[in-house]
Amino acid sequence: MRHLQLGSFRSWEAVDLPLTAGPTVFVGRNGQGKTNLVEAIGYLATLGSHRVSSDAPLVRHGAAQAVVRAALRKDDRELLVEVEINPGRANRVRVNRSPLPRPRELLGLVKTVLFAPEDLALVRGDPTERRRFLDELLASRTPRLAGVRSDYDRVLKQRNALLKTAKLARGNALATLEVWDGHLADLGGQLLAARVQLATDLAPHVTEAYAGVAGDGADRATLGYTSTVPLAGDGTAFLPGWGLPTAAELTAALARRIEERRKEEVDRGVTLVGPHRDDLVLHLGPAQAKGYASHGESWSFALALKLACFQLLRADGEEPVLVLDDVFAELDAGRRTALAEVAGTAEQTLITAAVAEDVPAALRGARVEVAGGQVHVLADPEDAGQRD
């Protein structure tokens, strides 16, 4: 990424910021807007924020919309990507000044891997956090799957609305329900197949990354997938060479489960089977990490998940921007070193820190001071030292 421009995004009225290859450290006291800068970059990659679930908080108070614009090089192309965030209305996306029909068509053009304190919820939080983690990585690797997930959510919403009335209506409502069953099974089977394949692809990278972060003597970290459709997984850790079910097989299995639980769903008025109720299972040795891992082990696992994403995208032939948002202050010396070793190999790393000395010396490249609603670029680390 070569340039970032913001308009009325979060605390920023306007930002015009050149970016360089290698590490860049955004330094400033808490509340000055450092995280807002990298949050905007993450938004271009995922069309969402790692901090909030809706777009409204992203628009500066008093403004009607926010704009995030970035210049980058993708393969041999120079791209200018722009998102206009309009809370309550459709967002608008442009690439090289040309509008895209749907915002999600932007997915896959900007690839980032972001590690932030909020990522501790991947280990300690509820399954929603881990499903979101998988689905964002899916959309980054295979953008069309964002459409599958969006269509699945739409069908799920319609089916749940119908289930709420089916117990009273019977007859016509149940006949209509069968149509939605078919749509849910088809889209759900595709999503299940993609998630299980992704989890198996990610698993060896997680094991390797955790070993590097946690050090000698640490338990082995592995992944599993647990589903309301048993064919998709029962939470057992993946092993090399496992045969995976196809999307067609999972669609058929999901359709059978829907039929088996039809009466229960009608009675309760909600869809009880499908990928919206599944979970990525994190194993640490023989136990599940959630509820077992210590605070340090939880940090190591969260970091390993993000480093695994970085290595997986690299294995796909991509060079994602690595974003490290205020994490070095949270890590001990060993974890800092392990993270710095990987970050040092990235084509571009963006780091936020309240204190520059929290960042390992090897990553103190270009520096951007953030204070008073302004950014000041110091390309030479020695210049930054003179200002301290």
N, C-alpha and C positions, 0 to 999 in steps of 0.2 A: 504494500500500500504506500503510495507516494504522497498523498495529500488528503486532509480531512477538513471539511467545512461543515459548520453547524449553524442553524438559525432557530432561535427560540426553543432549543432543546434543553430540558431540565433547567439548571441555573444559568445556562449560557445564552445570552442574547445573540452573540455572534462569535464564531471561532473560524480562523483561517490558519491552519497548521500544517506546515510541511513535515513529512516523515521520511526517515532514512532506513536503509537496510541495517541489520544487526540490532543490538539492544538499544532501546530508548527508555529512560526513566522519567516518569512524571512525578515531581516532588512538590509537596505542599502540605500545609496543615490540614487536618480533617475539616470537612465542610467547604473546601475551596473549589471543588468540582473536578478533582482528578478522576474519580470513578465514573463520573458522567461522560468523560471523553471516551474511555474504553467501552463503556456501556453502549455508546452510539455505534462504535465499530462492531460490537457484537450484534447489535440490532440489524445491521446490514447482512450479517451471516445467517441469522435465525428468524428475523422479523418478530423478535420478542426480546424481552429484557431478562437478565438473570436476577433482577432485584424485585420486580413487580409483575403482576399477572395481566395487567391491562395497559393500554397505551396512554390513558388520560394523564397519569403522573409525569409522562415524558415531555409534555408540552409546558413551556415556561408560563408561569402565572400571568394571566392577562392576555396571552396570545391565543389565536384561534387554531394554529397548527405549528408543527415543528418540521424542520428539514434537516436531513442527514445526507451529506454528499461526499463521495470519496473518489479519488483517481487511483487506479491500480493497473498493474500489468498482469494479464491472464494469458498464459502460454505466450504467443507472439502478438497478442492484441493489447492495445491501450484502451482501457474502459473508464468511463465516467458513470458511476452508479449513483442514483438519487432516490431517496424515499421521502415522500411527503406524508407526515403522520397527521391524520384528521380524526380525532376522537369522536365517536358517534357517527362517523361517515366513513366511506371507503377510503383507504389509503391509496396513494398513487405512487407508482414506481416507474422510473425512467432509466434506460441504459443508453449512453451516448445520445442523450436528449430525446430519444424515441420512447414513447410510453409502452409499457407492457400491459397486455390485456388483464392479467391477474398478478397481484403482488407476489404470490408464491413462485412465479416464474423467475424471480431473482435468486431463489435458493440455489446454492451450488456455485454461484459466481464468486462470492466472497466466502472464503473458508477461514474460520478461526477456531482455536481451542482456548477457552477461557477457564482459568482456575481462580476461584474467589472464596472467601470465607463461607459464603452461602453453600458451597459445595459439600460441606460437612453433612448437610441434609441428605446427600446421596447415600450415606451410610446409616445415619441415625434417623432419617425422616421416614415418611410413609411411602407406600408404593408409587404414589403419584409422581414423586420426584424422580424415581428411577425410570418410570415409563417415559416421562418427558425427556430424560437424558438419552434413552435409546432412540426415541422418535426424532429428536433434533439431529442426532448423528446419522440416522437413516436418511433424513432429508438432505443432509450435506453430501453424503456419498451418492445417493440415488434420488435426485430431486423429484421424480415423478411420484415417489412414495408419499410426499407431502400431500399430493392430491388424493391418494388413497386414504390417508389418515383423515383428511378434511371431509371426504365423502362418507367415511365410516362414522365420524362424529355426527354428521347431519342425519344419517339413517338412524343412528342410535337415539338421537333426540326425538325424531318422529315416532320411532317404535315405542319409546318410553311414554310419550304422550298418549299413544293409542292404548298401551297396556293399562294406563290409569283409568280408562273408560271401558275397557273390554269386559271387566267382570260384570258390569251392569248391562252393557249393550248386547253382549254375546253375538250371535248371528253374523251380521254384516261386519262388525268390528273384528271378529275372529278370522273371517275370510280375508279381510284387508291385511290382518296381521301376518298371514302366510306370505303375502307379497314382500313385506318388509323383512320377514325371516330370510328369504332368499337373498335379498340385497345384503343383509347383515352378514350372512354366512360367506358370501362371495368376497366382500371387502375384508371381513375379518380374517378369512383364510389367507389372503394375500399379505395382510399386515403381520399375522402370526409367523408365516414363513420367513418374512424379511427380518423380523425381530430375532427369531431363533438363529438364523444364519449370521446375523450381525453379532449376537452374543458369543457364538462359537468362534467367529473371526477375532473378536476382541479378547477372548479369554487368555490365550497365551501371552499377549502383550501385557495384560494385567498382572499375570503371574510374574513375568520378568520385571516389570516396573516396580511391583511391590517388593520384590527381593532386593532391588537396587536401593529403594528408599528406606526400607526397614532394617536392612543390614543382616549380618550373619546371625543365625540362630532364630530368626523370625519364623512364624508359622507360614505355610504356603497359602497364598491367596488364589482363589478360583471363582468362577462364575457358574451359575445355573439359571434356569428359567422355569418358573412355576405358573401354570395356566389352569383356567377352568375347563380347558380342553386337554385331557390327560396326554393325548398324542403329542402336544406341543412341549410338554415338559412337566416334571414333578418337583423341580427344584434341585435335583441331583447335579453335582458338578459335572461340567462337560469333560469328556475324555477325547483324546486325539482319535480320529478315524470313525467317530460315531456317524451312522447314517442319519440324515435329517429328513423329516417328512416334507413332501412337496406341498405347494399351495393348494393343489387340487385335493390332496388327501386331507389337509387341514380344513378346507372348506366343507368337505363331506363330514368330517368328524364334528365340526362346529354345528352343522345342520342337525346332526343326531342329538347333540347335547341340548340344543334349543328345543327340539321335540320332547326330549326326556323331561325337561324342566318347565314345560309349557304351563302346566297347572299352577306350579309354584310362582311363576312369573306373573300370571294373571292375578293370582291372589294377592301378591305383594305390589303389583303395579310398577315393576321395574325389571330391566334386562339383567339377568344374573350370570350370563355366560358371554365370553368374548374377551378380546385383548384389553378392553378398558378395565378389566378386573385382575389383570395378571401382574407379575412382579419379576424383576431381575433379582436373583438371589446371590448375595455376596458371601462367600465362604472364607473363613480364616481357620486353617487347619480343619479339624472335624466339625467345627461349629459354625453357625451363621454369624456374620460380623455384627449384625444389628442385635443389640442386647448383650453381646459377648465382648466385643472389642473395647479396649481401653480408649481414653481420649487420644493418646498418641497413635495407637493403631488405627483409629478411625480417620485421623488426619492422613496417615500413610495410605490408607485404602482410597480415600477421596482423591489424593494426589495421584496414586497409581492409575485410577480410572481415567483421569484427564491426560496423563502422560501416555496411556495406552491409546487413547483417541488420536493423539498427535502422531504416534508411531504408525497406527493403522492408516491414517490418511496419507502419511508418507509412503507407506507400502503400496498405496493406490496410485502413487506418482504425483501426489499433490504436495505443496509446501504451504501449510496453513500458517497464519499469523498466530503466534503464541502470546496470549494475554494473561498476565499475572497481576491480579488486582489485590493489592494490599495483603499479600500472603506471607512475605518473608518475615514480618514481625511475629507471625503466629507459629513459625517453624523453629525447631531446634537446629543446632549446627549441622548435624548429620543430614537432616532432611533438606536444609538449605543447600548444602553441597550437592546432593543428588539432583535436586531441581535445577541448580545452576549448570550442572554438566549437560543436561538435556537442552536447557534454554540456550546455552552457548552454541549449540549446533543448528539452531533455528535460523532460517533466512531472515526473519524479522520477529523481534520480541518486544512487546510493550509492557512496561512494568509501572505500577503505581506504588508509592511509598510516602509515608509522612516524614520519614527520616532517611536521607540518602544512604547513611551508613548501615541501614538494615539490609541493603541490597549487596550481595557478594561483589567483591571488587571486579571480578571478571565480567560482570554484566553492567558496569557503570560506563556505558557508552555515551551516546548523545543524551542530553538532559534537558527537560522542559520544566521550568519553574512555574507553578500554578498558584496565583494569589490575587485577591482583589478583583476577580472577574477578568483577569488577563493571563495570557500564556507568554512566556519568554523562553525562546529556544537558545540553549547553550550547546553548540555542537562539540566543543572541546571540554572534556571532563576537567582539565586543569583550570579552565575558566570558572567552572562551577565551584571548584575548591577555593578559588580566590574570593568568591562571593560569600562563602560560608562564614 
